[in-house]
């Protein structure tokens, strides 16, 4: 780990080790600065294409810390543009989720056909498995928190669909978001000074990031279906069902089950309007929230909403993330007992 006042400017840029370090264009020849910067950000984050926007001498720096599961990078730089293009996505083996917090300046972010502007204090998620881009028209500072998507999903119970819905949705500094961004900013600062203490504090970071990811929703596509009550042995908790329509014709839709604003499960389904057939494809409930009839609430909502459809199910995998088809599973029993319902094998699936 370098001293507090030491700045690394090595031309040989490699992916940072699980430790703390600083990089800067200071001391690099002006004509080489942006080329080195391009290599540096591709090694620190994921491979990126970059374009400088002004002819003036380019200045930038990164304060980086963290390990394999969570990396924090404070980026300060002049105007430029970065892009995660299809060619770079196709070469990648790993899937990362990046939470970006705008500290100073502004930036324009695009992914999945959505484009937003980040202002100081706001936050956005991007996924490395799909193209995205950032445009920085002026000098700026950002904190980028990067983690393997599987690690975040394992800790938070979020599904692939849930994390995809959360990309390029601006989280403004209201409600719990300033608490989350403040914690991450403080963690980044502590990581540079005391990695051991930061490692202890970092155990709480993924939970907070998962909460922020659950709150990042594509608002125009959300229909808040209803508020329900879900009972369990310990008492009663508020549950909210959120209907997420299909993103493309004949594509899968979902009902997400939320507790306290956090997604704890979902039911994926398809409907064929010409055949009047509806298929439950997948049922997932976070392990800690099972046996509370949460999936049953979601399925009951679907059947009541499309009450004139014939409901059935596709084969449901016997995995830890699926509803297991046995006599002790209430949700599976419910699926089997729905009027006119039977499990599909090689029958017609909508779409």
Protein Blocks (a to p, Z undefined) as FASTA:
>chain_A
ZZfkbccfbfbdcddddddddddfehiafklmmmmmmmmmmmmmccdddddfbfbdcddd
dddeddfklccdddddddddddddfklmmmpmbdcddddddfbdcddddeehiacdddeh
iacdddfkbccddddfbdcddddddddfklmmmmnopafklmmmmgoiacddehjllmmm
mmmmmmmmmmmmmmmlmmmmmmmmmmmmmmmmmmmccfklpccfbacddddfkbccdddd
dddddfbehiacdddddeehiafbdcdddddfklopacdfbdcddfklgonlmmmmmmmm
mmmmmmmbccddddddddfkbccddfklmklmmmmmpghiacdfkbcceZZ
